[in-house]
Amino acid sequence: MTMTLASVLSKPAGPYDLPLKVKVIMVDKVVDYKNGNGETKQSLDFVVSDSTRIGRVRNYDSSKNSVIKAGNSLIIRNYITKGSGNAKLVITANSKLYKTTEEEAVENAELLAKQELHPPPAPEVTLKDVQRSPMKSLVSIKGQVVQEEMAQTVMAFNKPSTVKGFIIQNRVEFRCGET
């Protein structure tokens, strides 16, 4: 018995062995990242669908990239769910991906997948309104960089990070930070 994407993504975050049959709708490009040990690794984001909904998946095992192709139907086992509300699946070295018979996708799956992988840009706000934006919300600003400060090294999450301040001007002066 296979699970539906809707039922899996509504479960609490954690590892699951329940088989999940999905169709790969869209695949993003491979992205390099540094893990906690400072090693450079690769991940691949893609969107899958079944008859109930679409879902975002991140693959951390590059040996599985060859079966992750748009149009392929897969059975996924030993995956992890992360987040709540707009949860996603995570594929690791312990996960199993098997090609299988055709799986049905939701209506407009390609459009929904494109919006999931590449959401529209954050709303543009004026520089004076940036400080009033809700915390942890993405916004876009427009202005001219009129001054840059020297780069400084600060500790963030117990690791040295380079931070550079700059001033953007658009009728109102506002100090920002850049990493």
PEZI-V29879 format. One record per backbone hydrogen bond with DSSP energy under -0.5 kcal/mol. NH is the residue of the N-H (numbers start at 1). CO is the residue of the C=O. If there is no record, write none. Layout:
# PEZI-V29879
nh={NH | NH}
co={CO | CO}
This chain:
# PEZI-V29879
nh={3 | 8 | 9 | 10 | 11 | 14 | 16 | 20 | 21 | 22 | 22 | 23 | 24 | 25 | 25 | 26 | 28 | 31 | 33 | 35 | 38 | 41 | 41 | 43 | 44 | 45 | 46 | 47 | 48 | 49 | 50 | 55 | 56 | 57 | 58 | 59 | 60 | 60 | 62 | 64 | 65 | 67 | 68 | 68 | 69 | 71 | 72 | 74 | 75 | 76 | 76 | 77 | 79 | 80 | 81 | 82 | 86 | 87 | 88 | 89 | 90 | 91 | 95 | 96 | 98 | 100 | 106 | 109 | 112 | 113 | 114 | 115 | 116 | 117 | 118 | 125 | 129 | 130 | 130 | 131 | 132 | 133 | 137 | 140 | 144 | 146 | 146 | 147 | 149 | 152 | 154 | 154 | 156 | 156 | 159 | 161 | 163 | 164 | 166 | 167 | 168 | 169 | 170 | 172 | 174 | 176 | 178}
co={19 | 4 | 5 | 6 | 8 | 81 | 79 | 76 | 3 | 20 | 74 | 49 | 72 | 23 | 47 | 47 | 45 | 43 | 41 | 39 | 35 | 33 | 39 | 31 | 59 | 29 | 57 | 26 | 55 | 23 | 53 | 48 | 87 | 46 | 89 | 44 | 58 | 91 | 60 | 61 | 62 | 64 | 64 | 65 | 67 | 24 | 69 | 22 | 98 | 20 | 74 | 96 | 16 | 90 | 14 | 88 | 84 | 85 | 82 | 56 | 80 | 58 | 92 | 77 | 75 | 73 | 50 | 106 | 108 | 109 | 110 | 111 | 112 | 113 | 114 | 140 | 126 | 126 | 127 | 127 | 129 | 130 | 134 | 123 | 169 | 144 | 167 | 167 | 165 | 163 | 152 | 161 | 154 | 159 | 156 | 154 | 152 | 178 | 176 | 147 | 174 | 144 | 172 | 170 | 168 | 166 | 164}
